[in-house]
Structure formats: C-alpha cells, structure tokens
C-alpha cells in the first residue's frame, strides 16, 4: 500500500514538473531556443568525441599487460647484458676476480678495508711517484 502511494506522489510530481518545463520552454523566444539547441548539439558532439578513445585504451587488459612486458624486457636486458657489449666480458672478468681477492680476507688478518688503510705511507709514495713528471 505504501508503494502505491509513493508511485502516485512520484507520478504527480513528474506531471507537475513536466508541465512547468513546457510552460518555461514555450515562453522563450526563437533566438534563445535556437542558441540552446546549438549548445545542446555541441555538448552531445563533445561527449561523443570523448567516448572515441584509441583502440588500445578501450581494452583495460592491455595496460597491465604492456607494463608486464616492459618489465620483462628490462629484466632480460639487465640479466643478459645490453647489446652494446656492456655485460660481463673477459676484460672486466679479471677485475671482478681482483675485487673478490681484495674482498676476501682471512680470519686473523681483519677486514679487507682495514688492510688497505694500514699502509698509508706506501699509498702516498705511490701517488707521488705516479703524479710526478719525468725524471731529469
């Protein structure tokens, strides 16, 4: 019973609103009605243009798939080395071995960095010897 009364009230409200709208439209002159019609058509055209998106953005699955593909490509490039020869080669393989030797230390000899800092006089001498000009 409550639904029936709500429907009746809603119908009466709709009828009254429709009648007021038609009265207001009938009271407008033709110039204003023409401008309103043009504005409505322009708004509809703009809404239709906004709904015409590129094909790849209409499929929401493509965006995450493109991100995963880019991450996989970047991971493969970092893992295998870049095509320009920036990966691990025989030339810099010996540098890595030297670094391993310096990084590894015996239990009794202490830290490798400490070992390098113990003989600062030698490093000062070596620096002066390399930076000095040719012997006269």
Secondary structure, DSSP 8 states (H G I E B T S, - for coil): -HHHHHHHHHHHHHHHHHHHHHHHHHTS-HHHHHHHHHHHHHHHHHHHHHH---HHHH-HHHHHHHHHHHHHHHHHHHHH--TTT-S--HHHHHHHHHHHHHH---TTT--HHHHHHHTHHHHHHHHHHHHS----
